[in-house]
Amino acid sequence: MKKLLTWGAIGLITTALLDPLLYSMLDRPIPWLRDILMAAGGILCFYLLIKNRDYL
């Protein structure tokens, strides 16, 4: 479970930060809602890791 949350947090936050850069290079509109949801999911994974660090 710890590895899944770690991968989820790192993957979602990294994708949320790099996705607007990719879309701007392709001259396409940036899907802000999707990026905000991915960042929120990554932050939630980090929160769960910190909150349950004694149990994981």
PEPENOR-V300397 format. One record per residue. N is the residue number from 1. RES is the residue in three letters. PHI is phi in degrees with one decimal (* if undefined). Layout:
n->{N,N}
res->{RES,RES}
phi->{PHI,PHI}
//
This chain:
n->{1,2,3,4,5,6,7,8,9,10,11,12,13,14,15,16,17,18,19,20,21,22,23,24,25,26,27,28,29,30,31,32,33,34,35,36,37,38,39,40,41,42,43,44,45,46,47,48,49,50,51,52,53,54,55,56}
res->{MET,LYS,LYS,LEU,LEU,THR,TRP,GLY,ALA,ILE,GLY,LEU,ILE,THR,THR,ALA,LEU,LEU,ASP,PRO,LEU,LEU,TYR,SER,MET,LEU,ASP,ARG,PRO,ILE,PRO,TRP,LEU,ARG,ASP,ILE,LEU,MET,ALA,ALA,GLY,GLY,ILE,LEU,CYS,PHE,TYR,LEU,LEU,ILE,LYS,ASN,ARG,ASP,TYR,LEU}
phi->{*,-63.8,-66.7,-63.9,-66.4,-65.3,-62.4,-64.1,-64.1,-66.2,-64.6,-68.5,-68.8,-63.0,-64.9,-65.6,-83.0,-88.6,-62.1,-62.9,-64.8,-64.0,-66.5,-70.4,-70.2,-87.5,56.8,-113.9,-67.6,-83.9,-79.3,-64.1,-62.0,-62.7,-67.2,-66.0,-66.7,-65.9,-64.6,-64.8,-64.4,-65.5,-65.9,-63.5,-62.4,-62.6,-61.3,-65.1,-63.6,-72.5,-65.4,-107.9,-65.8,-77.5,-91.4,-89.4}
//
